[in-house]
Amino acid sequence: MSTAPSALPLLALRITAGPVELRGITDDLLGLIADLALDIHDPDFMPFFGPWSLSSPQDMPRVVAQYYWGLRASFSPAKWSADFAVFYEGELAGVQGFAATDYLILRTGETGSWLGRRFQGKGIGTAMRQVICAFLIDHVGARHIASAAFADNPASLAVSRKTGYADNGSEPFNRMGKPATLRRIVLEPASLVRYQHPLTVDGLPPFRKSIGLEEETARLSRTVRCFALSEPLTPHLPGQARPVAVERGFRGICRPAHPVFQRASRFA
Ligand SMILES: CC(C)(COP(=O)(O)OP(=O)(O)OC[C@H]1O[C@@H](n2cnc3c(N)ncnc32)[C@H](O)[C@@H]1OP(=O)(O)O)[C@@H](O)C(=O)NCCC(=O)NCCS
């Protein structure tokens, strides 16, 4: 029988590292997340792009549930979000997310996170960011991980810096009708500062399939095999006729040094 996690494997994905556990957000967690979201920050400071965190206690359960139901409803390999409930020593502490568009082509996306106020300032924000970045780089092949925070959010910027992100410019942003400065940051895999505990991932193969990675690996393997059967891997020198397989549109994919090729062989 088909279940919610078999329809959307994100719901059964679990990433554990020491006291930190990231779990796909199932319906039974929505009420707990809504309760936690009632106290994230002072009302006169807005860390998010929209003021959802100022919802009233009456509205918050609906606001939270509709947001995650909406992400589930629109999940596809072309555009997906992986949001996780963060547990620290078994207690729900906040949410860590990652959103990507055209991931199969770009291998990039943006992280976002929050903690209930009583969990802030204890190193949990740094830990959960280091964990999700290691997951994205090691298990789903991310090549860049972007993030952004307002210039007046030093805790978020410190977490990014401590995870290895580098500055990537800034831009003006209309924050609730007033100008604010949004600082963009980006993490390259080689710069990742890893969490002190190793990761254990449950539910990875179906999740990879749900974002199109296994299909892509299979397609690349077929392409590489087709190329290997039809053409020797000789370099193409200027002035020479291009190899037949390259002329047929396999440009870039079949070169052994191409990162997509290397990634395909790693996951094959
Ligand atoms: C941003 C957030 C996720 C960070 O998580 P956290 O657990 O509080 O952060 P950590 O304890 O891991 O680390 C915070 C770092 O910021 C630093 N920091 C905190 N406030 C600071 C301030 N006012 N000035 C300078 N540095 C500050 C801390 O010193 C710490 O660095 P250190 O360990 O080197 O001392 C959390 O505070 C939060 O949820 N805030 C509200 C929502 C939010 O801002 N979300 C992010 C939107 S972009």
The ligand as an SDF file (V2000), in Angstrom:
LIG
                    3D

 48 50  0  0  0  0  0  0  0  0999 V2000
   20.0770   32.5130   13.6670 C   0  0  0  0  0  0  0  0  0  0  0  0
   19.9950   31.2890   14.5540 C   0  0  0  0  0  0  0  0  0  0  0  0
   19.4640   30.0990   13.7390 C   0  0  0  0  0  0  0  0  0  0  0  0
   21.3930   30.9710   15.0750 C   0  0  0  0  0  0  0  0  0  0  0  0
   21.3520   29.8220   15.8960 O   0  0  0  0  0  0  0  0  0  0  0  0
   22.0030   29.8510   17.3630 P   0  0  0  0  0  0  0  0  0  0  0  0
   21.9310   28.4960   17.9130 O   0  0  0  0  0  0  0  0  0  0  0  0
   21.3510   30.9390   18.1490 O   0  0  0  0  0  0  0  0  0  0  0  0
   23.4850   30.2410   17.0340 O   0  0  0  0  0  0  0  0  0  0  0  0
   24.8120   29.6140   17.6860 P   0  0  0  0  0  0  0  0  0  0  0  0
   24.6380   29.5730   19.1670 O   0  0  0  0  0  0  0  0  0  0  0  0
   25.1280   28.3400   17.0060 O   0  0  0  0  0  0  0  0  0  0  0  0
   25.9110   30.6420   17.2500 O   0  0  0  0  0  0  0  0  0  0  0  0
   25.6230   31.9750   17.2440 C   0  0  0  0  0  0  0  0  0  0  0  0
   26.9110   32.7340   17.0140 C   0  0  0  0  0  0  0  0  0  0  0  0
   26.4910   34.0370   16.7720 O   0  0  0  0  0  0  0  0  0  0  0  0
   27.1460   34.8800   17.6450 C   0  0  0  0  0  0  0  0  0  0  0  0
   26.2610   35.9640   17.9730 N   0  0  0  0  0  0  0  0  0  0  0  0
   25.0380   35.9020   18.5040 C   0  0  0  0  0  0  0  0  0  0  0  0
   24.5480   37.1320   18.6820 N   0  0  0  0  0  0  0  0  0  0  0  0
   25.5000   37.9740   18.2770 C   0  0  0  0  0  0  0  0  0  0  0  0
   25.6270   39.3870   18.2360 C   0  0  0  0  0  0  0  0  0  0  0  0
   24.6420   40.1920   18.6390 N   0  0  0  0  0  0  0  0  0  0  0  0
   26.7620   39.9100   17.7260 N   0  0  0  0  0  0  0  0  0  0  0  0
   27.7580   39.1260   17.3020 C   0  0  0  0  0  0  0  0  0  0  0  0
   27.7220   37.7800   17.3090 N   0  0  0  0  0  0  0  0  0  0  0  0
   26.5980   37.2260   17.8160 C   0  0  0  0  0  0  0  0  0  0  0  0
   27.4460   34.0570   18.8550 C   0  0  0  0  0  0  0  0  0  0  0  0
   28.5110   34.6220   19.5920 O   0  0  0  0  0  0  0  0  0  0  0  0
   27.7930   32.7370   18.2460 C   0  0  0  0  0  0  0  0  0  0  0  0
   29.1520   32.6980   17.8370 O   0  0  0  0  0  0  0  0  0  0  0  0
   30.2810   32.0310   18.8220 P   0  0  0  0  0  0  0  0  0  0  0  0
   29.8500   30.6280   19.1010 O   0  0  0  0  0  0  0  0  0  0  0  0
   31.5230   32.0860   17.9790 O   0  0  0  0  0  0  0  0  0  0  0  0
   30.3180   32.8660   20.0390 O   0  0  0  0  0  0  0  0  0  0  0  0
   19.0480   31.5200   15.7730 C   0  0  0  0  0  0  0  0  0  0  0  0
   19.6220   32.4880   16.6110 O   0  0  0  0  0  0  0  0  0  0  0  0
   17.6610   31.9470   15.3650 C   0  0  0  0  0  0  0  0  0  0  0  0
   16.8270   31.1090   15.1160 O   0  0  0  0  0  0  0  0  0  0  0  0
   17.4070   33.2540   15.2990 N   0  0  0  0  0  0  0  0  0  0  0  0
   16.0880   33.7760   14.9700 C   0  0  0  0  0  0  0  0  0  0  0  0
   15.6540   33.4140   13.5650 C   0  0  0  0  0  0  0  0  0  0  0  0
   16.7050   33.7710   12.5530 C   0  0  0  0  0  0  0  0  0  0  0  0
   17.3560   34.7960   12.6510 O   0  0  0  0  0  0  0  0  0  0  0  0
   16.8420   32.9100   11.5430 N   0  0  0  0  0  0  0  0  0  0  0  0
   17.7750   33.1060   10.4860 C   0  0  0  0  0  0  0  0  0  0  0  0
   17.1770   33.9310    9.4090 C   0  0  0  0  0  0  0  0  0  0  0  0
   18.3820   34.3350    8.1900 S   0  0  0  0  0  0  0  0  0  0  0  0
  1  2  1  0
  2  3  1  0
  2  4  1  0
  2 36  1  0
  4  5  1  0
  5  6  1  0
  6  7  2  0
  6  8  1  0
  6  9  1  0
  9 10  1  0
 10 11  2  0
 10 12  1  0
 10 13  1  0
 13 14  1  0
 14 15  1  0
 15 16  1  0
 15 30  1  0
 16 17  1  0
 17 18  1  0
 17 28  1  0
 18 19  1  0
 18 27  1  0
 19 20  2  0
 20 21  1  0
 21 22  1  0
 21 27  2  0
 22 23  1  0
 22 24  2  0
 24 25  1  0
 25 26  2  0
 26 27  1  0
 28 29  1  0
 28 30  1  0
 30 31  1  0
 31 32  1  0
 32 33  2  0
 32 34  1  0
 32 35  1  0
 36 37  1  0
 36 38  1  0
 38 39  2  0
 38 40  1  0
 40 41  1  0
 41 42  1  0
 42 43  1  0
 43 44  2  0
 43 45  1  0
 45 46  1  0
 46 47  1  0
 47 48  1  0
M  END
$$$$
